[in-house]
Amino acid sequence: MCVVGISSSPYHRPVDMNRIGASIVLANSVIFGTVSAARRHYELAVEALAGQTRPG
């Protein structure tokens, strides 16, 4: 699944994230997406991710 944007629709649809997550894991699927942001937002994200540690 490729996530490329967020709808501006005012309508809300109920989503069972547990079911979607289980389906993705059990099907060995991948989700990727794009981000439209300024360079400074990208740099802030890189800094935030660099400070994270892996569990275990």
PECORDA-V180755 format. One line per field, one symbol per residue. ss: DSSP state (A for helix, B for strand, O for the rest). phi: phi as a letter, one per 30 degrees, with the letter a starting at -180 (. if undefined). A space follows every 50 residues. Layout:
# PECORDA-V180755
ss: ???
phi: ???
This chain:
# PECORDA-V180755
ss: OBBOOOOOOOOOOOOOAAAAAAAAAAOOOOOBBOOOOOAAAAAAAAAAAA OOOOOO
phi: .cccacdcdddcbdbcddddddddddchcbbbabbcbdeddddddddddd ddcddj
